[in-house]
Amino acid sequence: MGRWRARSVGHRIAGLGDMPRSGGPGTVTDEQVAAVVKRTLKSTPKNATHWSTRATAQETGLSQSTVSRIWRAFGLQPHRTEAFKLSTDP
């Protein structure tokens, strides 16, 4: 019997949702995530125009890959400026 069929037979409609997964619990708190997002959006580092994952990781005490995952989850790209530029095309 297939996995989904067995879940629906055993747990009815609740079995079709996401079940608990293996692995350890997450180690990054919501407060840490909020701090990374706030720092990225509201401030700039010394001697730089925007935050990098390495600089943010060093400031927050998280790993560079964790900062990268947070940025990806929130769609943050601090290296891209939000500026309007007039086109010189005819």
Secondary structure, 3 states (H helix, E strand, C coil): CCHHHHHHHHHHHHHHCCCCCCCCCCCCCHHHHHHHHHHHHHCCCCCCCCCCHHHHHHHHCCCHHHHHHHHHHHCCCCCCCCCCCCCCCC
